[in-house]
Amino acid sequence: MKMQAVLVILVFSGLISVKTTLAAQHVIGGSQGWEQSVDFDSWSSDQSFKVGDQIVFKYSGLHSVVELGSETAYKSCDLGTSVNSLSSGNDVVKLSKTGTRYFACGTVGHCEQGMKIKVNVVSSDSKSASSPGSGSDSGSGSGSSSGHGFRASVGYIFVVGSLAIGLFWAY
């Protein structure tokens, strides 16, 4: 009976690790970070943002991050309609639901100069990360952690290994 309990615990811990290994962390702007010189439209077109992923804004004290509530505010750089403001220089935002989120630099004039990004978030179980207008799912964009496939494989190996060890202990 004790061995069965160990086996059940190992299986559940393995399944939990598979779920967490599927999430990615995207550093906005890749190695350059949240800086004026980055073409955020081009950078984001190579990314795949899924529910559960995190986006990270890394920047100097010259910048900040403002989340805007609508595409209209995003297009017109209307920072007065912000739904959230961040200023740590290493801000992490969890993508918890599908839809489009809009971010801009809060420094006067930077949004108008192109320092803004639209993040299209798709379901974590989507086969294709592309949605209309969101770009391709290349899996090789800079600033993104390793691809979902590799991380899922590691999780599955952990689950299978846990089962094998549990069965070995049971007999």
Secondary structure by P-SEA (a helix, b strand, c coil): caaaaaaaaaaaaaaaaaaaaabbbbccccccccccccaaaaaaaaccccccbbbbbbbcccbbbbbbccaaaaaacccccccccccccbbbbbbccbbbbbbbbccccccccccbbbbbbccccccccccccccccccccccccccaaaaaaaaaaaaaaaaaaaaaaac
